[in-house]
């Protein structure tokens, strides 16, 4: 059976919801092991979810991002009331069309905008980090409720808002316990943890499944993938590959991406050489200044992410630490910066990896992209 590798032998820990009655609970595996799905969506790039289709129902599996041995979570989605056979199951049920949901991350706002479901948004966490004008206006008007900080949301406001579910970015220490205890349906949107740029964008498919908008999402994602691959192919055969470094000191520690990480993948696909590309791992390497300077002082480019009010300059960078001026990329004014205070790199970038890639490839290989105007990155000037 196609789905058996996802469902066999599961013992699930899931929440009470509209599909629960308090009677004997059946595991998801016992409910679905003898059913062949009509179709199955296994992401090509993302690692954290899958969708199985059974007639008018879809079974969405979300993996535990912190424990690969855990069973994860299952949500059943359909257009009608929860079928009787699933009412005793350890499984949550979402009925569409969705009329009220909550977003705890600005990336979910971008997903919703892409597939045209922003009007169904009922509440948000930390609206000051959301740049979408439609959402900002509705927050001001009180049509979208502000539930406060994502890590300590106001449970009373959420209960009063009555969302059908809450999309959250998962924390390792599970800060959403009070929401779960209150009977709210919390769904992990772990796209930001994907190490593949296209993998992050592919979470749009996961998001769209709750709104029955997979066709729209697939069309959008396929276009993103096509554009990303096109840029990658253009620079793939280039002989000259500039060297690149990234990051900066934070509390005397310089975090550099490991070789299997998101940024390392972007550098490779953009046609650059990254000295730590062979260092295994998907996270960051904690280094001191001396190590970084020894390994990267002659790098052609320095790619930097900052959050700075107003214009950020080379002089601002030098004031952060005078030693930065010793890097060749600084001397040659080849410091590429995205200022997340206004660039939307963390907000919109998840759904525009093709644009981020083209920005980098343009600076690394400008002759291949004549006339291109970068969207996220720019060269620092005095």
C-alpha positions as CSV (number, residue, x, y, z in Angstrom):
1,X,0.0,0.0,0.0
2,X,1.4,3.4,-1.0
3,X,0.6,5.0,2.4
4,X,1.7,2.2,4.6
5,X,5.2,3.6,5.2
6,X,3.6,6.7,6.7
7,X,0.9,5.0,8.8
8,X,1.9,1.5,9.9
9,X,2.5,0.9,13.6
10,X,1.6,4.4,14.8
11,X,0.6,5.4,18.3
12,X,-0.5,9.0,18.0
13,X,-0.8,11.7,20.6
14,X,-3.2,14.2,19.2
15,X,-5.7,16.8,20.5
16,X,-9.3,16.8,21.3
17,X,-11.3,18.4,18.4
18,X,-14.7,18.3,16.6
19,X,-13.9,14.7,15.5
20,X,-13.5,13.4,19.1
21,X,-16.4,12.0,21.2
22,X,-14.6,10.6,24.2
23,X,-15.4,7.0,23.3
24,X,-12.8,4.4,22.5
25,X,-10.0,5.9,20.5
26,X,-8.7,4.2,17.3
27,X,-5.3,4.9,15.9
28,X,-5.0,6.4,12.5
29,X,-3.2,3.3,11.2
30,X,-6.2,1.1,12.2
31,X,-8.6,3.4,10.3
32,X,-6.6,3.7,7.1
33,X,-4.3,0.7,6.8
34,X,-6.8,-1.2,4.6
35,X,-7.6,1.8,2.4
36,X,-5.7,2.7,-0.7
37,X,-5.5,6.4,-1.2
38,X,-6.8,7.8,-4.5
39,X,-3.6,9.8,-4.7
40,X,-0.7,10.9,-2.6
41,X,1.2,14.1,-2.5
42,X,4.8,13.5,-1.4
43,X,6.8,16.7,-1.6
44,X,9.7,16.8,-4.0
45,X,11.8,19.1,-1.9
46,X,10.1,19.6,1.5
47,X,10.6,16.9,4.2
48,X,7.9,17.8,6.8
49,X,4.5,16.8,5.4
50,X,2.5,14.6,3.1
51,X,-1.1,14.5,1.9
52,X,-3.2,11.4,1.1
53,X,-6.5,11.8,-0.7
54,X,-9.4,9.4,0.0
55,X,-12.5,10.4,-2.0
56,X,-13.7,13.7,-0.6
57,X,-11.3,13.5,2.4
58,X,-7.6,14.4,2.7
59,X,-5.4,13.1,5.4
60,X,-2.5,15.5,6.1
61,X,0.5,14.3,8.0
62,X,2.8,16.8,9.7
63,X,6.1,15.4,10.9
64,X,7.6,16.3,14.3
65,X,10.4,18.7,13.3
66,X,12.4,17.9,16.4
67,X,12.1,14.2,16.6
68,X,12.3,12.1,13.4
69,X,11.3,8.9,15.4
70,X,8.0,10.5,16.6
71,X,4.7,9.9,14.8
72,X,3.9,13.5,14.1
73,X,0.4,14.7,13.7
74,X,-2.5,13.9,11.4
75,X,-5.4,16.2,10.4
76,X,-8.3,15.0,8.4
77,X,-9.8,17.7,6.1
78,X,-13.2,17.5,4.3
79,X,-16.1,19.5,3.0
80,X,-18.8,17.8,5.1
81,X,-19.3,17.1,8.8
82,X,-16.8,14.7,10.3
83,X,-17.7,11.2,9.1
84,X,-19.0,9.0,11.9
85,X,-16.3,6.4,11.5
86,X,-13.7,8.9,12.4
87,X,-15.4,10.4,15.4
88,X,-13.7,8.1,17.8
89,X,-10.3,8.5,16.2
90,X,-7.3,10.2,17.6
91,X,-7.3,12.6,14.8
92,X,-8.3,16.3,14.3
93,X,-10.8,17.4,11.7
94,X,-11.0,20.6,9.7
95,X,-14.0,21.4,7.6
96,X,-13.7,23.7,4.6
97,X,-14.5,26.2,3.4
98,X,-12.4,27.7,6.2
99,X,-14.0,30.9,7.5
100,X,-11.8,31.8,10.5
101,X,-8.2,30.9,11.2
102,X,-5.2,32.4,13.0
103,X,-1.7,33.1,11.8
104,X,1.3,33.2,14.2
105,X,3.9,33.9,11.5
106,X,4.1,36.5,8.8
107,X,5.1,33.8,6.3
108,X,1.6,32.4,6.6
109,X,0.2,35.8,5.6
110,X,2.2,35.5,2.4
111,X,0.9,32.0,1.7
112,X,-2.6,33.2,2.3
113,X,-2.2,36.1,-0.1
114,X,-0.8,33.9,-2.8
115,X,-3.8,31.6,-2.8
116,X,-6.4,34.4,-2.2
117,X,-7.7,33.5,1.3
118,X,-6.6,36.5,3.4
119,X,-10.2,37.5,3.9
120,X,-10.7,34.4,6.1
121,X,-8.0,35.4,8.6
122,X,-9.5,36.2,12.0
123,X,-6.5,36.7,14.3
124,X,-2.7,37.2,14.2
125,X,0.2,37.2,16.5
126,X,2.8,40.0,16.5
127,X,1.2,42.1,13.7
128,X,4.1,44.6,13.9
129,X,6.1,42.1,11.9
130,X,3.4,41.9,9.1
131,X,3.9,44.2,6.2
132,X,0.7,43.2,4.3
133,X,-1.4,46.4,4.0
134,X,-4.7,44.5,3.9
135,X,-3.9,42.7,7.2
136,X,-2.6,45.9,8.8
137,X,-5.8,47.8,7.9
138,X,-8.1,45.0,9.3
139,X,-6.0,44.8,12.5
140,X,-6.5,48.6,13.0
141,X,-10.2,48.2,12.3
142,X,-10.5,45.3,14.8
143,X,-11.6,42.9,12.1
144,X,-8.5,40.8,12.7
145,X,-7.7,40.3,16.3
146,X,-4.3,40.8,17.8
147,X,-3.4,37.9,20.1
148,X,-0.1,39.3,21.3
149,X,3.2,37.4,21.2
150,X,3.4,34.1,19.4
151,X,5.2,32.4,22.3
152,X,2.7,33.6,24.9
153,X,-0.5,34.3,23.0
154,X,-3.6,35.6,24.8
155,X,-5.7,32.5,25.1
156,X,-8.9,34.5,26.0
157,X,-8.7,36.6,22.9
158,X,-8.1,33.4,20.8
159,X,-11.1,31.6,22.4
160,X,-13.2,34.7,21.8
161,X,-12.1,34.8,18.1
162,X,-12.9,31.0,17.8
163,X,-10.4,30.1,15.0
164,X,-10.9,26.7,13.3
165,X,-7.2,26.2,13.7
166,X,-4.0,28.1,14.4
167,X,-0.9,27.9,12.2
168,X,2.2,28.2,14.3
169,X,5.9,28.1,13.7
170,X,7.0,25.3,16.0
171,X,9.4,25.9,18.9
172,X,11.5,23.0,20.2
173,X,10.3,23.7,23.8
174,X,6.6,23.5,22.8
175,X,5.4,26.9,24.0
176,X,1.9,26.3,22.7
177,X,0.8,24.1,25.6
178,X,-1.7,26.6,27.0
179,X,-3.4,26.9,23.6
180,X,-3.7,23.1,23.3
181,X,-4.9,22.8,26.9
182,X,-7.7,25.3,26.0
183,X,-8.9,23.0,23.2
184,X,-7.5,25.0,20.3
185,X,-6.3,23.2,17.2
186,X,-2.6,24.1,16.8
187,X,-1.0,23.1,13.5
188,X,2.8,23.2,13.0
189,X,3.9,25.1,9.9
190,X,7.6,24.1,9.9
191,X,8.5,25.4,6.5
192,X,11.2,27.7,7.9
193,X,13.1,24.7,9.1
194,X,13.5,23.2,5.6
195,X,17.1,23.4,4.3
196,X,16.1,23.4,0.7
197,X,15.0,26.8,-0.7
198,X,12.4,25.1,-2.9
199,X,11.5,23.0,0.1
200,X,10.5,26.1,2.1
201,X,8.3,27.3,-0.8
202,X,6.7,23.9,-1.2
203,X,5.0,24.3,2.2
204,X,2.5,26.5,0.2
205,X,1.0,23.1,-0.9
206,X,0.6,22.0,2.7
207,X,-1.0,25.4,3.6
208,X,-3.3,25.3,0.7
209,X,-4.7,21.9,1.5
210,X,-6.7,23.3,4.4
211,X,-8.5,25.7,2.1
212,X,-8.9,23.2,-0.8
213,X,-6.7,25.4,-2.9
214,X,-4.1,22.8,-3.9
215,X,-4.5,23.4,-7.7
216,X,-3.7,27.1,-7.3
217,X,-0.8,26.4,-5.0
218,X,0.7,23.8,-7.3
219,X,0.6,26.1,-10.3
220,X,2.3,28.8,-8.2
221,X,4.9,26.5,-6.9
222,X,5.6,24.9,-10.3
223,X,6.3,28.4,-11.7
224,X,8.7,29.2,-8.7
225,X,10.5,25.9,-9.4
226,X,10.8,26.6,-13.1
227,X,12.3,30.0,-12.5
228,X,14.6,28.8,-9.8
229,X,15.9,26.0,-12.0
230,X,16.4,28.3,-14.9
231,X,18.7,30.6,-12.9
232,X,20.6,27.5,-11.5
233,X,21.1,26.2,-15.0
234,X,22.4,29.5,-16.3
235,X,25.3,29.6,-13.8
236,X,25.8,25.8,-13.5
237,X,28.6,25.6,-16.1
238,X,30.4,28.8,-15.3
239,X,34.2,28.4,-14.8
240,X,34.7,31.4,-12.6
241,X,33.0,30.9,-9.3
242,X,33.6,33.8,-6.8
243,X,34.2,32.8,-3.2
244,X,31.6,33.9,-0.6
245,X,31.3,34.3,3.1
246,X,28.3,35.2,5.3
247,X,27.2,36.1,8.8
248,X,28.7,38.3,11.5
249,X,29.6,38.3,15.1
250,X,26.8,37.9,17.7
251,X,27.9,38.0,21.3
252,X,31.4,37.2,20.2
253,X,30.3,34.1,18.2
254,X,30.2,34.0,14.4
255,X,27.6,31.6,13.1
256,X,28.4,30.2,9.7
257,X,26.0,27.9,7.8
258,X,27.0,24.2,7.6
259,X,27.4,22.6,4.2
260,X,23.8,21.2,3.9
261,X,22.1,24.3,5.1
262,X,19.7,26.7,3.4
263,X,22.3,29.4,2.7
264,X,25.0,26.9,1.6
265,X,22.5,25.5,-0.9
266,X,21.7,29.0,-2.2
267,X,25.4,29.8,-2.7
268,X,26.0,26.6,-4.6
269,X,22.9,27.1,-6.8
270,X,24.0,30.7,-7.4
271,X,27.4,29.7,-8.7
272,X,29.6,30.6,-5.8
273,X,32.3,28.8,-3.8
274,X,31.6,28.5,-0.1
275,X,34.6,27.1,1.9
276,X,32.4,25.2,4.4
277,X,30.3,23.5,1.8
278,X,31.8,20.1,2.7
279,X,31.1,20.5,6.4
280,X,28.2,18.2,7.1
281,X,25.1,19.6,8.9
282,X,22.0,21.6,8.3
283,X,22.4,24.1,11.0
284,X,25.1,26.6,11.9
285,X,28.7,26.4,13.0
286,X,29.7,28.4,16.1
287,X,33.1,30.0,15.4
288,X,35.3,32.7,16.8
289,X,36.4,35.7,14.8
290,X,40.0,34.4,14.3
291,X,38.8,31.2,12.6
292,X,36.4,33.0,10.3
293,X,39.1,35.6,9.4
294,X,41.6,32.9,8.7
295,X,39.2,31.0,6.4
296,X,37.4,33.8,4.7
297,X,39.5,37.0,4.8
298,X,40.1,36.8,1.0
299,X,36.5,35.9,0.0
300,X,35.2,37.8,-3.0
301,X,31.8,38.5,-1.5
302,X,30.3,38.9,1.9
303,X,26.5,38.1,2.1
304,X,25.0,39.7,5.2
305,X,21.5,39.9,6.8
306,X,20.9,42.9,9.0
307,X,17.9,44.5,10.7
308,X,18.6,48.2,10.7
309,X,16.3,51.2,10.8
310,X,17.1,53.5,7.9
311,X,19.9,53.1,5.5
312,X,22.7,50.7,6.4
313,X,26.2,51.5,5.1
314,X,29.8,50.2,5.1
315,X,30.5,52.7,7.8
316,X,27.8,51.2,9.9
317,X,29.3,47.8,9.4
318,X,32.7,49.0,10.4
319,X,31.3,50.6,13.5
320,X,29.9,47.2,14.5
321,X,33.5,45.8,14.7
322,X,36.5,47.6,13.2
323,X,38.0,44.2,12.4
324,X,35.4,43.7,9.7
325,X,37.4,46.2,7.6
326,X,40.2,43.6,7.2
327,X,38.1,41.4,5.0
328,X,38.8,41.7,1.3
329,X,35.1,41.8,0.5
330,X,34.8,44.9,2.7
331,X,37.8,46.5,1.1
332,X,36.4,45.9,-2.4
333,X,32.9,47.0,-1.4
334,X,31.5,43.6,-2.3
335,X,29.3,43.3,0.8
336,X,25.8,42.2,-0.2
337,X,23.1,43.1,2.3
338,X,19.4,42.5,2.8
339,X,18.0,44.7,5.4
340,X,15.1,42.7,6.9
341,X,13.7,45.8,8.5
342,X,12.1,46.5,5.1
343,X,13.2,43.9,2.5
344,X,10.8,41.2,3.5
345,X,13.6,38.6,3.3
346,X,12.1,36.5,6.1
347,X,8.5,37.3,5.4
348,X,8.2,37.1,1.6
349,X,11.4,35.3,0.8
350,X,10.0,31.9,1.8
351,X,7.7,32.0,-1.3
352,X,10.3,33.8,-3.5
353,X,13.4,31.6,-3.4
354,X,13.8,32.1,-7.2
355,X,14.1,35.8,-6.7
356,X,16.6,35.5,-3.8
357,X,18.7,33.1,-6.0
358,X,18.6,35.4,-9.0
359,X,19.7,38.4,-6.8
360,X,22.7,36.4,-5.6
361,X,23.5,35.0,-9.1
362,X,23.2,38.5,-10.6
363,X,26.0,39.9,-8.3
364,X,28.2,36.8,-8.6
365,X,27.7,36.6,-12.4
366,X,26.4,40.0,-13.6
367,X,27.2,39.3,-17.3
368,X,24.5,36.5,-17.3
369,X,21.7,38.8,-16.2
370,X,21.9,42.1,-18.0
371,X,19.4,44.7,-16.9
372,X,18.2,42.7,-13.9
373,X,17.2,44.8,-10.8
374,X,17.7,42.8,-7.5
375,X,14.8,42.7,-5.1
376,X,16.3,41.7,-1.8
377,X,20.0,42.3,-1.8
378,X,22.1,45.4,-2.6
379,X,25.8,46.3,-2.4
380,X,26.8,48.3,0.6
381,X,28.1,51.8,0.0
382,X,29.7,54.4,2.2
